[in-house]
Amino acid sequence: MRKKVNYFLIVAGALLFLLNLWSADFRTEEINFWSAGASILMVVLGFVELRKYNNEN
């Protein structure tokens, strides 16, 4: 169950990042950097937790 949550964090973070870029019409001057940073941190956290989970087993 815990492994599925990690994959959810990775997929949801990547999707939020893509939607953030899409809403800014892929122009860097219109990107909400707080939202983009939060979605990137979700992906990083998902990978870190997945790695910790794999090291425990």
KOLKE-240531 format. One record per residue (C-alpha): chain; x, y, z. Coordinates in steps of 0.25 Angstrom, whole numbers. Each point is the difference from the previous one (the first is absolute). Example, Ala and Ser with C-alpha at 12.3 -4.5 7.8 and 13.67 -1.06 7.14 Angstrom:
<atoms>
<atom><chain>A</chain><px>49</px><py>-18</py><pz>31</pz></atom>
<atom><chain>A</chain><px>6</px><py>14</py><pz>-2</pz></atom>
</atoms>
This chain:
<atoms>
<atom><chain>A</chain><px>0</px><py>0</py><pz>0</pz></atom>
<atom><chain>A</chain><px>11</px><py>10</py><pz>4</pz></atom>
<atom><chain>A</chain><px>7</px><py>-3</py><pz>-14</pz></atom>
<atom><chain>A</chain><px>-13</px><py>5</py><pz>-7</pz></atom>
<atom><chain>A</chain><px>0</px><py>13</py><pz>7</pz></atom>
<atom><chain>A</chain><px>14</px><py>3</py><pz>-5</pz></atom>
<atom><chain>A</chain><px>-4</px><py>-3</py><pz>-14</pz></atom>
<atom><chain>A</chain><px>-12</px><py>9</py><pz>2</pz></atom>
<atom><chain>A</chain><px>9</px><py>11</py><pz>5</pz></atom>
<atom><chain>A</chain><px>9</px><py>-1</py><pz>-12</pz></atom>
<atom><chain>A</chain><px>-11</px><py>0</py><pz>-10</pz></atom>
<atom><chain>A</chain><px>-8</px><py>11</py><pz>6</pz></atom>
<atom><chain>A</chain><px>12</px><py>9</py><pz>1</pz></atom>
<atom><chain>A</chain><px>4</px><py>-2</py><pz>-14</pz></atom>
<atom><chain>A</chain><px>-15</px><py>2</py><pz>-5</pz></atom>
<atom><chain>A</chain><px>-1</px><py>13</py><pz>9</pz></atom>
<atom><chain>A</chain><px>13</px><py>5</py><pz>-6</pz></atom>
<atom><chain>A</chain><px>-5</px><py>-3</py><pz>-14</pz></atom>
<atom><chain>A</chain><px>-13</px><py>7</py><pz>3</pz></atom>
<atom><chain>A</chain><px>7</px><py>12</py><pz>6</pz></atom>
<atom><chain>A</chain><px>9</px><py>1</py><pz>-13</pz></atom>
<atom><chain>A</chain><px>-13</px><py>-1</py><pz>-9</pz></atom>
<atom><chain>A</chain><px>-7</px><py>10</py><pz>8</pz></atom>
<atom><chain>A</chain><px>11</px><py>10</py><pz>-3</pz></atom>
<atom><chain>A</chain><px>0</px><py>-3</py><pz>-15</pz></atom>
<atom><chain>A</chain><px>14</px><py>-6</py><pz>2</pz></atom>
<atom><chain>A</chain><px>6</px><py>14</py><pz>2</pz></atom>
<atom><chain>A</chain><px>10</px><py>1</py><pz>12</pz></atom>
<atom><chain>A</chain><px>-4</px><py>14</py><pz>3</pz></atom>
<atom><chain>A</chain><px>-14</px><py>-4</py><pz>4</pz></atom>
<atom><chain>A</chain><px>3</px><py>-13</py><pz>8</pz></atom>
<atom><chain>A</chain><px>-4</px><py>0</py><pz>14</pz></atom>
<atom><chain>A</chain><px>13</px><py>-4</py><pz>6</pz></atom>
<atom><chain>A</chain><px>-5</px><py>-3</py><pz>14</pz></atom>
<atom><chain>A</chain><px>-10</px><py>-10</py><pz>-6</pz></atom>
<atom><chain>A</chain><px>11</px><py>-6</py><pz>-10</pz></atom>
<atom><chain>A</chain><px>9</px><py>-1</py><pz>12</pz></atom>
<atom><chain>A</chain><px>-10</px><py>-7</py><pz>9</pz></atom>
<atom><chain>A</chain><px>-3</px><py>-10</py><pz>-11</pz></atom>
<atom><chain>A</chain><px>15</px><py>-3</py><pz>-3</pz></atom>
<atom><chain>A</chain><px>1</px><py>-3</py><pz>15</pz></atom>
<atom><chain>A</chain><px>-11</px><py>-9</py><pz>0</pz></atom>
<atom><chain>A</chain><px>7</px><py>-8</py><pz>-11</pz></atom>
<atom><chain>A</chain><px>13</px><py>0</py><pz>7</pz></atom>
<atom><chain>A</chain><px>-7</px><py>-4</py><pz>13</pz></atom>
<atom><chain>A</chain><px>-6</px><py>-12</py><pz>-7</pz></atom>
<atom><chain>A</chain><px>13</px><py>-5</py><pz>-5</pz></atom>
<atom><chain>A</chain><px>7</px><py>2</py><pz>14</pz></atom>
<atom><chain>A</chain><px>-11</px><py>-8</py><pz>7</pz></atom>
<atom><chain>A</chain><px>0</px><py>-10</py><pz>-11</pz></atom>
<atom><chain>A</chain><px>15</px><py>-2</py><pz>2</pz></atom>
<atom><chain>A</chain><px>-2</px><py>-1</py><pz>15</pz></atom>
<atom><chain>A</chain><px>-11</px><py>-10</py><pz>-2</pz></atom>
<atom><chain>A</chain><px>9</px><py>-9</py><pz>-9</pz></atom>
<atom><chain>A</chain><px>12</px><py>1</py><pz>9</pz></atom>
<atom><chain>A</chain><px>-9</px><py>-5</py><pz>12</pz></atom>
<atom><chain>A</chain><px>-3</px><py>-13</py><pz>-8</pz></atom>
</atoms>
